[in-house]
Amino acid sequence: MRVALVVDIVRQEEKLIVKSLNESGIAYDVINVGQEPLPFNKALGRYDVALIRSVSMYRSLYAAAVFEGANVHTINSTEVINVAGDKILTYSKLFKEGIPIPDSIIAMSPDATLKAYEQIGYPLIDKPPIGSWGRMVSLIRDLFEGKTIIEHREMLANSALKVHIVQEYVKEKDRDIRCIVMGKELLGCYARNIPPNEWRANVALGGTPTKIEIDNKLKEVALKASAIVKGEFISIDILEHPKKGYIINELNDVPEFKGFMLATGINVPQKLIDYLKSNF
Ligand SMILES: Nc1ncnc2c1ncn2[C@@H]1O[C@H](COP(=O)(O)OP(=O)(O)OP(=O)(O)O)[C@@H](O)[C@H]1O
């Protein structure tokens, strides 16, 4: 088996994957799409699998597309990245299949956004369909704050960032839950506790990873969500809702797993190697 590890910024996660690849004896090349061009060339077909680990969603999407053009199996596929990389496309698939999501209204102009704020009611969350690490995810307590967010978003060049997901603020617990699914297996879940002076749980913002018990409902919702978007190696961000129970906040097609490993003790890169060995 020969593996292409596609990266741009090399994080702790990619270093750990490289370490496990070295230990496994699997032949691999690291391809940094932040520096190297990718030709549409059948020679790329020498790889059996391309592990897509670029931080930038568009680099991931297009790198996967080039590899798929040469008939290489990509983890994840362009289909998965396209859906999981965009919260509106994700919600569309999940909602259709009856998986609980936060009550959400999509607004595509400042006027529509003001109407959506009225309909959801304050406090509310406004976030763009793309982005990560909690950037531009806003907690809005009143109309004045809402107008400020709308004005700021209008100034951005990227049209997707001018689209607003207006949604209910889910504040049942001071934490969110993150699960990782590989193939059809739930590797595990952990909670990220919201740090002081924050309302978001991102580890990048100081959220502390802690161990949790996984009940059947949690397992079911995580596996279903992954299956609906056809995820092969995916992380699932879950909130706890007072009425709806576990609801899916978002999916990540290039899962970060530093916090997961810390909280669960599960060696994700090793699991990835085992998965590769038994499937390719
Ligand atoms: N509707 C909501 N209610 C309560 N908290 C929320 C809501 N939406 C987002 N959050 C909080 O904000 C954090 C970041 O939001 P979200 O995960 O949607 O953005 P992101 O930028 O894609 O983050 P990530 O790095 O996790 O991919 C969440 O982990 C959660 O703690």
The ligand as a Gaussian input file, in Angstrom:
#p B3LYP/6-31G(d) Opt

LIG

0 1
 N      -26.284000      27.234000      18.670000
 C      -25.305000      27.224000      19.594000
 N      -25.599000      27.267000      20.915000
 C      -24.634000      27.262000      21.879000
 N      -23.318000      27.238000      21.604000
 C      -22.947000      27.196000      20.306000
 C      -23.907000      27.189000      19.237000
 N      -23.236000      27.165000      18.068000
 C      -21.934000      27.158000      18.383000
 N      -21.740000      27.174000      19.730000
 C      -20.450000      27.148000      20.448000
 O      -19.462000      27.747000      19.654000
 C      -18.440000      26.791000      19.322000
 C      -17.985000      27.020000      17.889000
 O      -19.087000      26.865000      17.011000
 P      -19.032000      25.928000      15.730000
 O      -18.533000      24.577000      16.154000
 O      -20.345000      26.016000      15.074000
 O      -17.930000      26.699000      14.895000
 P      -16.612000      26.262000      14.191000
 O      -15.888000      27.520000      13.898000
 O      -16.947000      25.371000      13.061000
 O      -15.791000      25.447000      15.291000
 P      -14.883000      24.127000      15.162000
 O      -13.480000      24.540000      15.354000
 O      -15.421000      23.317000      16.310000
 O      -15.075000      23.505000      13.839000
 C      -19.094000      25.442000      19.524000
 O      -18.128000      24.454000      19.821000
 C      -20.021000      25.711000      20.716000
 O      -19.312000      25.681000      21.939000

